[in-house]
Amino acid sequence: ALLVADGVQAARAAGHAIKGFKAGGGLAALDWLVAAQADILQEKVYRLKEQEATALGAAALAAEAAGLPWHARLRAQAVGRVFKPRISAEAARRLHGDWDKFVSAQQALAKELA
């Protein structure tokens, strides 16, 4: 969840407007993980009903790249559950700050061991 938040933070810093988070695939079945993602992002996260949303998305991209039609119904992403942030923005910032310290410590250790 924190690694995803790092990617979102980097994309936003680069000027990309990111809004509306969707979760699909195997790990999205874990309520606690999707809830943690909503907490850390301080945004709603929509878990898709389709458990194989990732595979369908990859298939859609492959079909489009090959010039094949892709049925619109398969593009539809029905939402199964919405997760809302349960912690304050300040608590989310603290968690992310602790994560940043952990990542820095791991990077320093990797350099030391190299």
C-alpha positions as CSV (number, residue, x, y, z in Angstrom):
1,A,0.0,0.0,0.0
2,L,2.8,2.4,0.8
3,L,4.7,1.5,-2.4
4,V,1.6,2.4,-4.4
5,A,1.4,5.6,-2.5
6,D,5.0,6.4,-3.5
7,G,4.1,5.9,-7.1
8,V,1.0,8.1,-6.8
9,Q,3.1,10.8,-5.0
10,A,5.7,10.7,-7.8
11,A,3.1,11.0,-10.5
12,R,1.4,13.9,-8.8
13,A,4.8,15.6,-8.3
14,A,5.3,15.2,-12.1
15,G,2.1,17.1,-12.7
16,H,-0.3,14.2,-13.3
17,A,-3.8,14.5,-11.8
18,I,-4.6,11.2,-10.3
19,K,-8.1,10.6,-9.0
20,G,-10.3,7.7,-8.6
21,F,-8.5,4.6,-7.4
22,K,-9.6,1.1,-8.4
23,A,-8.4,-2.2,-7.0
24,G,-8.6,-5.5,-8.8
25,G,-6.8,-8.8,-8.9
26,G,-5.8,-11.2,-6.3
27,L,-4.6,-8.9,-3.5
28,A,-7.7,-6.8,-3.8
29,A,-9.6,-9.6,-2.2
30,L,-7.9,-8.7,1.1
31,D,-10.2,-6.2,2.8
32,W,-7.4,-5.0,5.2
33,L,-5.1,-4.2,2.3
34,V,-7.6,-2.2,0.3
35,A,-8.7,-0.4,3.5
36,A,-5.0,0.4,4.2
37,Q,-4.6,1.8,0.7
38,A,-7.6,4.1,1.2
39,D,-6.2,5.3,4.5
40,I,-2.7,6.0,3.1
41,L,-3.9,7.6,-0.1
42,Q,-6.6,9.5,1.8
43,E,-8.9,8.7,-1.2
44,K,-11.7,6.3,-1.8
45,V,-10.6,3.0,-3.3
46,Y,-13.2,1.1,-5.4
47,R,-12.7,-2.6,-5.4
48,L,-14.0,-4.2,-8.6
49,K,-16.4,-7.1,-8.6
50,E,-14.4,-8.9,-11.3
51,Q,-11.6,-10.7,-9.5
52,E,-9.7,-11.1,-12.8
53,A,-9.8,-7.4,-13.7
54,T,-6.0,-7.2,-14.2
55,A,-6.1,-10.1,-16.7
56,L,-9.1,-8.6,-18.5
57,G,-7.3,-5.2,-18.7
58,A,-4.2,-6.8,-20.2
59,A,-6.4,-8.7,-22.7
60,A,-8.2,-5.5,-23.6
61,L,-4.9,-3.7,-24.3
62,A,-3.6,-6.6,-26.3
63,A,-6.8,-6.7,-28.4
64,E,-6.6,-3.0,-29.0
65,A,-2.9,-3.2,-30.0
66,A,-3.8,-6.0,-32.5
67,G,-6.6,-3.9,-33.9
68,L,-9.3,-6.2,-32.7
69,P,-12.6,-5.1,-31.3
70,W,-13.1,-5.4,-27.6
71,H,-16.6,-5.9,-26.3
72,A,-17.8,-2.8,-24.4
73,R,-19.4,-5.0,-21.7
74,L,-16.0,-6.4,-20.8
75,R,-14.6,-2.9,-20.4
76,A,-17.2,-2.1,-17.8
77,Q,-15.8,-2.2,-14.3
78,A,-18.5,-2.9,-11.9
79,V,-17.7,-1.9,-8.3
80,G,-18.1,-4.4,-5.6
81,R,-17.2,-2.3,-2.5
82,V,-16.0,1.2,-1.8
83,F,-13.3,1.7,0.9
84,K,-13.0,5.2,2.5
85,P,-10.2,6.6,4.5
86,R,-10.6,5.8,8.2
87,I,-7.6,7.7,9.6
88,S,-6.8,11.4,9.5
89,A,-4.6,13.0,6.9
90,E,-2.0,13.7,9.6
91,A,-1.9,10.1,10.6
92,A,-1.5,9.1,7.0
93,R,1.4,11.6,6.6
94,R,3.0,10.1,9.7
95,L,2.7,6.6,8.3
96,H,4.2,7.6,5.0
97,G,7.0,9.5,6.8
98,D,7.8,6.3,8.8
99,W,7.8,4.4,5.5
100,D,10.2,6.9,3.9
101,K,12.6,6.5,6.9
102,F,12.4,2.7,6.5
103,V,13.2,2.9,2.8
104,S,16.1,5.2,3.4
105,A,17.5,2.9,6.1
106,Q,17.2,-0.1,3.7
107,Q,19.0,1.8,0.9
108,A,21.8,2.8,3.3
109,L,22.2,-0.8,4.4
110,A,22.2,-2.0,0.9
111,K,25.0,0.4,0.0
112,E,27.0,-0.6,3.1
113,L,26.7,-4.3,2.3
114,A,27.6,-3.8,-1.4
